[in-house]
Structures are given as C-alpha cells and as structure tokens.
Amino acid sequence: MAMTREDYEKKRRRLEADAADAKAAYNRARALYDGICDELRNLRIDWNEQQKTDRATEK
C-alpha cells in the first residue's frame, strides 16, 4: 500500500517531535553527566590534598 501525502506528513511531524524530545533528553543527560564528572574530579582533588596534608602533619 502506497503512502499518502497525509500519511507522510503525519509521520514526519511525529518523528520531528520525537527527535526534539530525544534531543532535549540527551542535553539534560549530558548536563547531568558533566556535573557528575565535575564532582568526581573535585572529590579526587580534595582527597589528594587531604592526603598530602595528613602526610605533612605526620612528619
């Protein structure tokens, strides 16, 4: 069965809406991921600084 112009337009609109929703979800997930990576980096930095301070006070 051939696709009508109406079928095409309906499917195109749905796919464009789905793509826009997916892009928004991707951007939210990317921002969350970037924030978690920043927290991990800061945690490692804080831990390393604490370890240096602890070693310096032990001497």
N, C-alpha and C positions, 0 to 999 in steps of 0.2 A: 504494500500500500504506500503510495507516494505521500510525502509530507506536504501539507498545505502551507500557504503563507502564514495563516493564523497559527498553525501548529509551530512553525518555525519561530515566529515572534514570541509566542508564549514560552517556549523552551529557552530561547535566548534571554528573555527577561529573567526567568528563574535562575539560569546559570550565572548571569551577571550579578544577581542578588546574592547567590550562594558564594560567588567569588569575592564579593565585597565583604560578606560576613567572615569568610575564611581569612581574608587579609587582615581584618580587624582583630580576629582571634590570634593570628600569628604575631601581630605587632604587640598585643598585650602579653603573649607568652614570651616574646623576645625581651621585652622590658623587664618582666619578672626574672628571666634567666640572667640578664645583665646585672640586676640588683643582687641576686644570689651570688654571682661570681664576685662582685664587689665586696660583699660581706665575707666571703671565703678568703679573699686576698687580705682584707683588713684583719681578719682573725689570725691569719698566719703571721702578718707583720707584728701584731700585738703580742702574739705568743713568742716570737723570736726576740722581741725587745725585752719581754719579761724574763726570758731565759738568760739573756745577756746580763740583765740587772741582777738576777739571782746568783749567777756565777761570780759577778764582780763583788758582791757582798759576802760571799763565802770565803774569799781570799783574805 
